[in-house]
């Protein structure tokens, strides 16, 4: 199982789409210019979304290499195969969390505004968003294939951008921070539960196609 985890993490880094990095970098720079003292938080959200998307995109490499045929021939139970992928997603959270710390530090230095609530929300977003993203998309991968998961991942972007736009044009980013802080614990627990349920659904989907 450790070998499968190592394989999935290696594929994650080797299959990083340069275009995705450029888009994310441009978005982060734009946020740094427009979001002011909340730039670190929104940059963390953008990075977390990128990590979630990259985890889904990396599954394409397996499909292109027809990895499933080799995987099914290995003396490994289906639950171990699926669990290794979910564990690899958890391991890639380190990228999201470290990036959030860096972005919040840069934002605090540039704007001379140190708010540990904003830092905490950035770290929470770095943890929760990739879990939600992959928790939703992975079952689609195991039941319907990579393209279905990719489509679902792209659809997941829409409500998130509308939510940010709503607070930007309406009550302001400070209201977003207050609203997110009040529901953070519930959202965090829900994302962990969804991730666990998602793994069970994926195991059923994997065994169904064997």
C-alpha positions, -999 to +999 in steps of 0.1 A: +000+000+000+029+024+007+041+018-028+007+029-042+007+060-020+042+069-032+031+063-068+001+086-064+021+114-048+047+111-075+021+113-102+006+144-085+038+163-087+050+150-121+016+157-138+014+193-126-001+213-155+021+244-162-010+262-176-028+256-143+001+270-124+002+301-146-035+307-142-033+302-104-003+325-102-021+352-122-051+349-100-030+352-068-013+383-081-047+398-090-059+390-055-028+406-039-037+438-058-074+439-052-082+421-019-059+442+003-053+428+038-074+397+029-051+388+000-035+360+019-068+344+027-081+345-009-047+334-022-050+304+001-084+296-013-071+298-048-041+275-040-064+250-022-087+249-053-056+244-075-044+215-053-079+199-055-080+203-093-045+189-096-054+159-076-083+152-100-061+160-131-034+136-120-059+107-123-058+113-160-023+099-161-035+066-147-062+064-174-038+073-202-013+046-190-042+021-185-030+017-150-062+000-138-054-033-156-020-035-137-037-024-105-063-051-106-037-077-113-018-069-081-025-089-049-040-059-032-076-056-019-098-029-035-101-010-003-063-007-001-061+005-036-088+032-031-075+041+004-040+047-009-054+073-033-073+091-005-042+090+017-022+105-011-047+134-013-042+140+025-004+140+020-008+167-007-025+190+018+010+199+030+014+219-003-018+237+004-011+244+041+025+256+035+014+278+006-013+293+029+013+302+055+035+318+029+007+338+013-006+350+047+029+360+058+035+379+025+001+396+028+007+406+064+041+421+056+030+439+025-002+454+041+011+455+077-020+438+089-017+408+112-050+391+119-047+356+132-084+350+125-076+355+088-046+333+090-067+306+107-093+308+080-067+306+053-052+274+068-087+260+073-095+267+036-062+250+026-073+219+045-111+218+038-113+228+001-090+200-013-109+174+008-143+186-004-130+188-040-116+153-042-143+139-019-169+149-045-148+141-076-132+108-067-164+087-066-172+100-101-137+087-111-144+052-098-180+050-110-180+069-143-144+076-153-120+106-152-139+128-176-170+128-154-149+137-124-132+165-143-165+179-154-178+178-118-146+195-106-151+223-131-187+228-120-176+230-083-156+262-092-188+282-101-205+284-067-172+293-050-165+322-073-201+334-070-198+333-032-166+354-032-181+378-057-213+382-036-193+394-005-170+415-026-198+435-042-221+434-011-212+432+025-175+432+020-147+408+027-148+414+064-183+400+065-171+369+047-145+364+074-171+367+101-195+344+084-169+318+077-155+319+113-190+312+127-195+281+107-159+269+104-162+240+129-194+226+112-179+229+077-146+212+089-164+182+104-187+179+074-158+179+050-141+151+070-173+131+071-178+136+033-143+125+026-148+093+046-182+086+029-166+094-004-140+067+001-166+040+009-186+050-023-153+048-043-145+014-029-180+001-041-174+017-075-140+001-078-152-034-068-182-030-092-159-025-122-135-053-114 
